[in-house]
C-alpha cells in the first residue's frame, strides 16, 4: 500500500525559502517517477515538478529556476526546495505518482505573504 506523507510547509515572506519533504512507504522513490503538485485556493491541481527514476528533473515554467526537486534514496524521501517564493506559490503542496495527483497524501500548506 502506497503512502505519501508531506511536511515542511509554513508561512514565509515573499522572497523566502522553504524545503518540503515527502516520506514514502509502499514504494521506492529511486525507482519510481515522483511528482509534486499543488493546489492554490479555489483552483484545481497544478503540476509543479517531476523527478524521473533516472534522475531527470522537470519543472513547470512558473517555478523553473526557483524550485529544485531531489530525493534521498536511503530515507526513501522526496524533497522540493523552494526559493524566491512568490505570493502565487501559495497553496497546498502534494507529492504524488503522476501529474493528476494520484496517491497523494494530505499535503502541506505553503503560504507566501508579508
C-alpha positions in Angstrom: 0.0 0.0 0.0 1.5 3.3 -1.1 1.6 6.1 1.5 3.0 9.5 0.9 3.3 12.0 3.8 4.2 15.6 3.0 5.7 18.1 5.5 7.7 21.2 5.8 5.2 23.9 4.8 4.6 27.1 6.6 4.2 30.8 6.4 7.0 32.7 4.6 7.6 36.2 3.3 7.9 36.8 -0.4 11.5 36.1 -1.5 11.9 33.5 1.2 12.6 29.8 1.1 11.1 26.5 2.2 12.1 22.9 1.8 9.2 20.3 1.6 9.6 16.7 2.3 7.6 13.6 1.2 8.2 10.4 3.2 7.2 7.4 1.1 6.3 3.9 2.0 5.0 1.1 -0.1 7.2 2.2 -3.0 10.9 3.0 -3.7 11.4 6.6 -4.7 14.6 5.8 -6.5 12.8 3.5 -9.0 9.5 5.5 -9.3 8.7 8.6 -11.2 7.7 11.1 -8.5 5.7 14.3 -8.8 5.0 17.4 -6.8 1.6 19.1 -7.5 -0.1 22.0 -5.8 -3.5 23.5 -5.3 -4.0 27.2 -4.9 -7.1 28.4 -3.0 -10.1 28.0 -5.2 -8.2 26.3 -8.1 -7.5 22.8 -9.4 -4.4 20.8 -9.0 -1.3 22.2 -10.8 1.7 20.1 -11.7 4.9 21.6 -10.3 7.8 19.2 -10.8 8.8 15.7 -11.7 11.8 13.5 -10.8 12.4 10.6 -13.0 13.9 7.4 -11.6 16.9 8.0 -13.8 17.4 11.4 -12.1 15.8 13.6 -14.8 14.3 16.8 -13.4 11.3 18.6 -14.9 9.7 21.8 -13.8 6.7 23.9 -14.6 7.6 27.2 -16.3 6.3 29.1 -13.3 8.8 27.5 -10.9 11.8 26.7 -13.1 15.0 28.3 -11.8 13.4 28.8 -8.3 12.5 25.3 -7.2 14.6 22.1 -7.1 13.3 18.5 -6.8 15.5 15.9 -5.2 15.4 12.6 -3.3 17.2 10.7 -0.6 17.3 7.1 -1.5 18.3 5.9 2.0 15.5 7.8 3.6 13.1 7.0 0.8 12.1 10.6 0.8 11.3 13.1 -1.9 12.1 16.8 -1.5 11.1 20.1 -3.0 13.4 23.1 -2.3 11.6 26.3 -3.0 13.5 29.6 -3.3 12.5 33.2 -4.1 8.9 32.4 -3.2 6.1 34.5 -4.6 2.6 35.1 -3.4 1.3 33.0 -6.3 3.2 30.0 -4.9 0.6 29.9 -2.0 -1.3 26.6 -1.8 -1.3 23.1 -0.6 1.6 21.0 -1.9 1.3 17.3 -2.5 3.7 14.6 -3.7 2.1 12.1 -6.0 2.6 9.3 -8.5 1.5 11.4 -11.5 0.5 14.9 -12.6 -3.1 14.2 -11.7 -2.1 13.7 -8.1 -2.8 10.0 -7.7 -2.0 8.5 -4.3 -1.2 12.0 -2.9 -1.1 12.5 0.8 -2.8 15.1 2.9 -0.5 17.8 1.7 1.4 20.6 3.4 0.2 24.2 3.4 2.6 26.8 2.0 1.6 30.5 2.5 3.7 33.3 1.0 2.6 36.6 2.5 4.1 39.7 4.0 
